[in-house]
């Protein structure tokens, strides 16, 4: 059972990076060069779609963004890099903020929600972006003077992006942002509940700013996965790690999203992201790996892994194999939102019985002794 067969590959991806298109000092080419040096396999550029805030009387503030520099130039730059860096899989994406609104009086102004971000992955044409319901494209039905609009602007963006075949991930769902700009205050409170209020998106980022509560056993992620098992949600929700690379001092290669299958094209990567064939890792030392996470039904000789569904009844085994330079502090197996097994061993197998007529899932949370951590995506267990 512990043979090489089925062992996860290690293809690290940096899924949230900003370049000069977002006003950072690094050009996309410099970032791609650095990605190669650091041994990354996948690099996803997610420059800001737009950063423009309009107030009354023609007052507006703009910062560098893809819309400001031109989406065609952005996509051309990525295409050139793909030819130059053939060992790196480069995916074009955006970090979009579909909504903000003004609160308070001109002397005590507050710009709310501007830092609530959704990553859009797999951009191919300029139209993919120009038609999106963003305030800056003029295609959003919302304006900044009517107060909070709840989840509606985000759902509109997710739906439009999905129609174009783009993947959508909630970025940093637990981040609170509070910035002063002259007399104005830019304020975005953490609101991970938006993960429950919106549907149809591909996943969310747990590392670095989304792991305090969302993936805890019984937390928001488990509520979402349970709703999927109960057929109250159409799609499961996958976890990713994002580097959120913005300046030279940031680590481009941590946190990462690890692709466990062989990938050689942007299309294979987006398919892996769409199917949950990935795990999220926050591990500055880069010694923590998930080598295997499978559910096996030995009598029927069936074996499935992350993102997949096993349809059986009767006895099953969950096989897990990890690797950590400093050793495992704790590996926790979560079944349907509850912890069913916990260990500090680097490999274990857990025996269970698939209950007739009941769908559930298993997922794994791992912490290493040096503080490295990872989150697997779930494996679903369904009645036949
Ligand atoms: Zn962001």
Boltz pocket constraint, residues with backbone or C-beta under 6 A from the ligand:
constraints:
  - pocket:
      binder: B
      contacts: [[A, 95], [A, 115], [A, 117], [A, 171], [A, 172]]
      max_distance: 6.0
